[in-house]
Amino acid sequence: MDPIESPEVFEQDPELSVTELDDGSAIIDMPEEETSGESDFYANLAETLDQFTLNKTASNLLELIEKDQEARKKRDELYAE
């Protein structure tokens, strides 16, 4: 795939700002996307998921923890000695 040779490709969108640098590279400034308070990256997902999904996820995690503990059982016994 050939690199883009000129900034004309980006001039179609008036919200984009292209600054061509001396070395031939370019800086493209794009407008920031507006985000609503509900889509906060650090939001607590447990508050947005339905009860079925929460129960299924919890069961899966508990099963994986049990398998992990079983897999490490012999090693842990050796360390205990």
C-alpha positions in Angstrom: 0.0 0.0 0.0 1.5 3.3 -1.0 1.7 6.1 1.5 -0.5 9.2 1.0 1.5 11.6 -1.1 -0.5 14.8 -0.3 -2.8 16.2 2.2 -5.6 16.8 -0.4 -7.2 13.6 0.7 -7.9 15.1 4.1 -9.2 18.4 2.7 -12.5 16.8 2.0 -13.4 17.0 5.7 -13.4 20.6 6.8 -13.1 19.5 10.5 -9.6 18.1 9.8 -6.5 20.3 9.9 -3.4 19.0 8.2 0.0 20.6 8.9 2.8 19.4 6.5 6.2 19.3 8.2 9.6 20.0 6.6 10.6 16.3 6.7 7.5 15.4 4.6 5.4 14.0 7.5 2.2 15.6 8.5 0.3 16.4 11.7 -3.5 15.8 11.4 -5.6 17.6 14.0 -9.0 16.0 14.4 -11.8 17.4 16.5 -12.3 15.7 19.8 -15.3 13.4 20.0 -18.0 14.4 22.5 -18.6 11.8 25.1 -21.6 11.6 27.4 -21.2 11.1 31.1 -22.8 7.6 30.7 -19.9 6.3 28.6 -17.2 7.1 31.1 -14.3 4.7 30.6 -14.0 4.0 34.3 -17.7 3.4 34.9 -18.7 0.4 37.0 -19.9 -2.1 34.4 -21.7 -4.1 37.1 -24.2 -1.3 37.4 -25.0 -1.5 33.7 -25.2 -5.3 33.1 -28.3 -7.4 33.6 -28.4 -9.9 36.5 -28.2 -12.9 34.2 -24.9 -11.6 32.6 -23.5 -10.8 36.1 -24.3 -14.3 37.4 -22.9 -16.0 34.3 -19.7 -13.9 34.6 -19.3 -14.7 38.3 -19.8 -18.4 37.7 -17.2 -18.4 35.0 -14.7 -16.6 37.1 -15.3 -18.9 40.1 -14.8 -21.9 37.9 -11.6 -20.5 36.5 -10.3 -19.8 40.0 -11.1 -23.3 41.1 -9.2 -24.8 38.1 -6.3 -22.5 38.8 -6.1 -23.6 42.4 -6.3 -27.2 41.4 -3.5 -26.8 38.8 -1.2 -25.2 41.4 -2.1 -27.6 44.2 1.0 -29.8 43.9 3.3 -26.8 43.5 1.8 -25.2 46.6 2.3 -28.4 48.6 6.0 -28.5 47.6 6.4 -24.9 48.7 4.7 -25.6 52.0 7.3 -28.2 52.9 
